[in-house]
Amino acid sequence: MAALNRKNVIDIFTSQALKAGIWVPAYIVALVVLSYIGEAGYGGIGILNFPVDFIAVIVVRLIFYAWSVMSGYRTSEIEQMVGQGTPFVAAESSGAPADQKSGQQ
């Protein structure tokens, strides 16, 4: 087993990374609250009944989706993938999909 480089492990937990990921535990808490106040037939206390509970989940999910997208940032690994192009990510400089750059169709 390779020894971990302590500096690399510490560099992962930057304030930028923590800010970018804080939406995840907040989303889990929001889902727990929605489950708790949801329909009694599914383990909730019955404050939100169908279809209001369903609409509430959709609205909360859209809010957290927007939060997650806005909090994302490019890491050096992502920059490298975008710069080189992969079968999944086209290189940004050319604007063409990666398979067209290499001549594959």
C-alpha positions in Angstrom: 0.0 0.0 0.0 1.5 3.3 -1.0 2.0 5.9 1.7 -0.3 9.0 1.4 1.4 12.3 0.9 0.2 14.3 3.9 0.4 17.6 2.0 -1.9 16.4 -0.8 -4.4 15.1 1.7 -4.5 18.4 3.6 -4.8 20.4 0.3 -8.1 18.6 -0.4 -9.8 20.2 2.6 -9.5 23.9 1.5 -12.1 26.5 2.4 -13.1 26.5 -1.3 -13.7 22.8 -1.3 -15.7 22.9 1.9 -17.8 25.8 0.6 -18.4 23.9 -2.7 -19.6 20.8 -0.8 -21.6 22.3 2.1 -24.8 21.8 0.0 -24.6 18.0 0.4 -25.2 17.8 4.2 -27.7 20.6 3.9 -29.6 18.6 1.2 -29.6 15.5 3.4 -31.0 17.5 6.3 -33.7 19.0 4.1 -34.7 15.6 2.8 -34.9 14.3 6.4 -37.2 17.2 7.4 -39.4 16.7 4.3 -39.6 13.0 5.1 -40.5 13.7 8.7 -43.3 16.2 7.8 -44.5 14.1 4.9 -47.4 11.7 4.7 -48.2 9.6 7.8 -48.7 6.5 5.6 -45.0 6.6 4.7 -43.6 7.3 8.2 -44.1 11.0 8.4 -46.3 13.0 10.7 -48.7 14.1 8.0 -48.2 17.8 7.8 -47.6 17.6 4.0 -49.9 15.3 2.2 -49.9 14.3 -1.5 -49.5 16.2 -3.8 -48.1 19.0 -1.7 -45.3 16.8 -0.4 -44.3 15.8 -3.9 -44.2 19.4 -5.1 -42.2 20.4 -2.0 -39.6 17.8 -2.9 -39.4 19.0 -6.5 -38.9 22.7 -5.4 -36.3 21.7 -2.7 -34.4 19.6 -5.3 -34.4 22.4 -7.8 -33.0 24.8 -5.2 -30.3 22.4 -4.2 -29.5 21.6 -7.9 -28.9 25.3 -8.5 -26.8 25.7 -5.4 -24.7 22.7 -6.3 -24.0 24.0 -9.8 -23.2 27.5 -8.7 -20.8 26.3 -6.0 -18.8 24.1 -8.3 -15.3 25.0 -9.4 -12.6 23.6 -11.7 -9.8 21.7 -10.0 -6.4 21.2 -11.6 -7.5 17.6 -12.6 -10.6 19.0 -14.4 -8.5 21.6 -16.2 -6.1 18.9 -17.3 -9.0 16.7 -18.7 -10.6 19.7 -20.5 -7.3 20.8 -21.9 -6.3 17.4 -23.3 -9.8 16.2 -24.2 -11.0 12.7 -23.4 -13.7 10.5 -24.9 -16.1 12.1 -22.4 -14.9 15.7 -22.5 -14.0 17.6 -25.6 -11.0 19.8 -25.6 -12.1 23.4 -25.1 -9.5 25.0 -27.4 -10.8 23.4 -30.6 -14.5 23.3 -29.7 -14.8 19.9 -31.6 -15.7 16.7 -29.8 -12.7 14.6 -28.8 -13.6 11.8 -31.2 -13.6 14.2 -34.2 -10.2 15.7 -33.2 -8.6 12.2 -33.4 -10.3 11.4 -36.7 -12.6 8.8 -35.3 -16.2 8.8 -36.4 
